[in-house]
Amino acid sequence: MARARDPVMKYGQVELATEQDIMLANTLHEYVNKHILVGNVRQNLDGGFHRDEELAEATFNEVVLGLTRLGCGRAGFPEKYGGLGPNSFVTYNIMQEELARGDIGISSYFGVNSWAFLPALMTNNKATLQRYAPMFCRDEIHHAAFEMTEPAGGCNMEDRCQRGHTIQTRAELIDGHWVINGQKIWASNTGNSEFYSTVCTTDPGKGDEGICIISVPKDTPGISFGKPEEKMGFIYTDRNASMYFDNAKVAEEYCTGRPGGEGARVFHRMLAARFCDGIKGVGAAQACLEIVEDYTKDRFIVGKPVRERAYFAAKIGEMAMKIRAARAYSLYVAGKFDHPEIYGEVVSTAQIGESSAAKVFATSTAIEVILGCIELMGSYGYSVDYHLERYLRDIIIVHLWMGGAQLGMLESAQTEYPFKPW
Ligand SMILES: Cc1cc2nc3c(=O)[nH]c(=O)nc-3n(C[C@H](O)[C@H](O)[C@H](O)COP(=O)(O)OP(=O)(O)OC[C@H]3O[C@@H](n4cnc5c(N)ncnc54)[C@H](O)[C@@H]3O)c2cc1C
């Protein structure tokens, strides 16, 4: 899974996939077919019809451990900590699509852990990496969180035009310790993580200059958690709750993005790569299309398989076309992010415009396709037995987080001219 070098698919100068990427995709595809898309595994990840938490946890652990043994947990970590080396954006997207085809929550487990480590990886923060990276590179299940959203609104934080002025969680450096006060809400893995990568400010009035990111270990005095939120999707595959900081004291060395510019650079780079969530929609929509193709070959309308009726055949073709477009767009943007020397810094207006457009396009397409699949299957599409409703419940929040569709569309409208498509 290390960054691969020999592109086998290219669009202009953009690498869309390499031999190694395709091997990785095939391995994950096979695992997902054998271990997730079988029997009741997908329902069991939600604890079955009766939402049995123990069943959900046992199923989650079994699936995640299998994927961890394949190397999914080690992807992106430096080799010296037991990792497989840095990932390209293309590789990461290919991996996320295959995982989300099985289950969006499982793809998010690996995605959120990587996300929480990104500040430490970007700034080579030894305190965080030496303490936690080896643990996450073992064949074990561990969680990490990225605490960004606050009660005043998630999009306020994700909107780069706010330049950090809306962050309210305060960090003050006193005698070699960061003293943190404030509240975060909704972050994934809250309450069950090894550490909490937390976005703070030394002073909201300073905007970007005040942003700092701190890895908060789970045993930090002064932190506490609210009760897990109840949601329509990600029922047990994610745990979302409030996190409270009441004079929480963390050693200075755990700062993974210092105030004065470094914290802001890390934070804005992380938000820029929002297209990496869109690809989850591609995987989910692909899974639903496969369910529909299978179902409509054996379901007959007046003596003919449903999928051979002109209207249904055209609808299936149209959905397949849209999924391909969303996949190609996501990989194209991933290729551009892999080559800032050609396409510009990932935080440039042009790159963020492309990233937001790809994310909104892929998740909107997924919602449209999954609803279309439900329609083509009638009552069975609506039934939990065919899983479509579950992919729909999960993908809706992916559409809403990281700026939501509305902010994403406003960002999409921005670019720099002359536009550089390749
Ligand atoms: C399952 C789940 C997992 C999550 N994981 C994490 C996590 O790991 N870390 C974390 O920090 N947070 C996480 N969140 C929170 C999530 O990121 C936020 O809920 C999301 O950013 C939206 O923020 P909000 O709900 O406050 O909506 P708001 O910010 O109130 O936005 C509401 C609506 O207004 C629109 N809007 C807002 N501002 C603008 C604008 N300037 N222009 C145009 N439209 C705008 C939005 O698009 C949206 O449609 C998670 C949430 C859930 C449900």
The ligand as an SDF file (V2000), in Angstrom:
LIG
                    3D

 53 58  0  0  0  0  0  0  0  0999 V2000
  -21.8230   10.6850   12.2160 C   0  0  0  0  0  0  0  0  0  0  0  0
  -21.1360   12.0050   12.3840 C   0  0  0  0  0  0  0  0  0  0  0  0
  -19.7430   12.0410   12.4270 C   0  0  0  0  0  0  0  0  0  0  0  0
  -19.0840   13.2660   12.6370 C   0  0  0  0  0  0  0  0  0  0  0  0
  -17.7220   13.2650   12.7530 N   0  0  0  0  0  0  0  0  0  0  0  0
  -17.0960   14.4090   13.1170 C   0  0  0  0  0  0  0  0  0  0  0  0
  -15.7020   14.4110   13.4370 C   0  0  0  0  0  0  0  0  0  0  0  0
  -15.0350   13.3750   13.3630 O   0  0  0  0  0  0  0  0  0  0  0  0
  -15.1410   15.5710   13.8580 N   0  0  0  0  0  0  0  0  0  0  0  0
  -15.8550   16.7220   13.9760 C   0  0  0  0  0  0  0  0  0  0  0  0
  -15.2770   17.7330   14.3700 O   0  0  0  0  0  0  0  0  0  0  0  0
  -17.1690   16.7810   13.6460 N   0  0  0  0  0  0  0  0  0  0  0  0
  -17.8060   15.6490   13.2510 C   0  0  0  0  0  0  0  0  0  0  0  0
  -19.1510   15.6670   12.9660 N   0  0  0  0  0  0  0  0  0  0  0  0
  -19.8680   16.9260   12.9430 C   0  0  0  0  0  0  0  0  0  0  0  0
  -20.0560   17.4180   11.5190 C   0  0  0  0  0  0  0  0  0  0  0  0
  -18.8120   17.6840   10.9310 O   0  0  0  0  0  0  0  0  0  0  0  0
  -20.9470   18.6760   11.5260 C   0  0  0  0  0  0  0  0  0  0  0  0
  -22.2030   18.2900   11.9910 O   0  0  0  0  0  0  0  0  0  0  0  0
  -21.0510   19.2610   10.1450 C   0  0  0  0  0  0  0  0  0  0  0  0
  -19.8910   19.9350    9.8560 O   0  0  0  0  0  0  0  0  0  0  0  0
  -22.1960   20.2260    9.9870 C   0  0  0  0  0  0  0  0  0  0  0  0
  -22.1870   21.1510   11.0250 O   0  0  0  0  0  0  0  0  0  0  0  0
  -23.5620   21.4970   11.7520 P   0  0  0  0  0  0  0  0  0  0  0  0
  -24.2710   20.2300   11.9860 O   0  0  0  0  0  0  0  0  0  0  0  0
  -23.2380   22.3550   12.9270 O   0  0  0  0  0  0  0  0  0  0  0  0
  -24.3680   22.3210   10.6820 O   0  0  0  0  0  0  0  0  0  0  0  0
  -24.3370   23.9020   10.4550 P   0  0  0  0  0  0  0  0  0  0  0  0
  -22.9420   24.4110   10.4690 O   0  0  0  0  0  0  0  0  0  0  0  0
  -25.3030   24.5200   11.3960 O   0  0  0  0  0  0  0  0  0  0  0  0
  -24.8920   23.9960    8.9710 O   0  0  0  0  0  0  0  0  0  0  0  0
  -26.2890   23.7730    8.6700 C   0  0  0  0  0  0  0  0  0  0  0  0
  -26.5370   23.9820    7.1890 C   0  0  0  0  0  0  0  0  0  0  0  0
  -26.1560   25.2950    6.7800 O   0  0  0  0  0  0  0  0  0  0  0  0
  -25.2720   25.2610    5.6610 C   0  0  0  0  0  0  0  0  0  0  0  0
  -24.2320   26.2820    5.8350 N   0  0  0  0  0  0  0  0  0  0  0  0
  -23.5400   26.5580    6.9510 C   0  0  0  0  0  0  0  0  0  0  0  0
  -22.6640   27.5550    6.7360 N   0  0  0  0  0  0  0  0  0  0  0  0
  -22.8260   27.9330    5.4580 C   0  0  0  0  0  0  0  0  0  0  0  0
  -22.2360   28.9320    4.6350 C   0  0  0  0  0  0  0  0  0  0  0  0
  -21.2850   29.7570    5.0860 N   0  0  0  0  0  0  0  0  0  0  0  0
  -22.6510   29.0270    3.3710 N   0  0  0  0  0  0  0  0  0  0  0  0
  -23.6020   28.2040    2.9020 C   0  0  0  0  0  0  0  0  0  0  0  0
  -24.2110   27.2480    3.6150 N   0  0  0  0  0  0  0  0  0  0  0  0
  -23.8230   27.1180    4.8810 C   0  0  0  0  0  0  0  0  0  0  0  0
  -24.6430   23.8800    5.6820 C   0  0  0  0  0  0  0  0  0  0  0  0
  -24.2640   23.4290    4.3990 O   0  0  0  0  0  0  0  0  0  0  0  0
  -25.7340   23.0240    6.2880 C   0  0  0  0  0  0  0  0  0  0  0  0
  -26.5780   22.5730    5.2700 O   0  0  0  0  0  0  0  0  0  0  0  0
  -19.8360   14.4640   12.7420 C   0  0  0  0  0  0  0  0  0  0  0  0
  -21.2300   14.4340   12.6580 C   0  0  0  0  0  0  0  0  0  0  0  0
  -21.8860   13.2130   12.5150 C   0  0  0  0  0  0  0  0  0  0  0  0
  -23.3660   13.1990   12.4820 C   0  0  0  0  0  0  0  0  0  0  0  0
  1  2  1  0
  2  3  1  0
  2 52  2  0
  3  4  2  0
  4  5  1  0
  4 50  1  0
  5  6  2  0
  6  7  1  0
  6 13  1  0
  7  8  2  0
  7  9  1  0
  9 10  1  0
 10 11  2  0
 10 12  1  0
 12 13  2  0
 13 14  1  0
 14 15  1  0
 14 50  1  0
 15 16  1  0
 16 17  1  0
 16 18  1  0
 18 19  1  0
 18 20  1  0
 20 21  1  0
 20 22  1  0
 22 23  1  0
 23 24  1  0
 24 25  2  0
 24 26  1  0
 24 27  1  0
 27 28  1  0
 28 29  2  0
 28 30  1  0
 28 31  1  0
 31 32  1  0
 32 33  1  0
 33 34  1  0
 33 48  1  0
 34 35  1  0
 35 36  1  0
 35 46  1  0
 36 37  1  0
 36 45  1  0
 37 38  2  0
 38 39  1  0
 39 40  1  0
 39 45  2  0
 40 41  1  0
 40 42  2  0
 42 43  1  0
 43 44  2  0
 44 45  1  0
 46 47  1  0
 46 48  1  0
 48 49  1  0
 50 51  2  0
 51 52  1  0
 52 53  1  0
M  END
$$$$
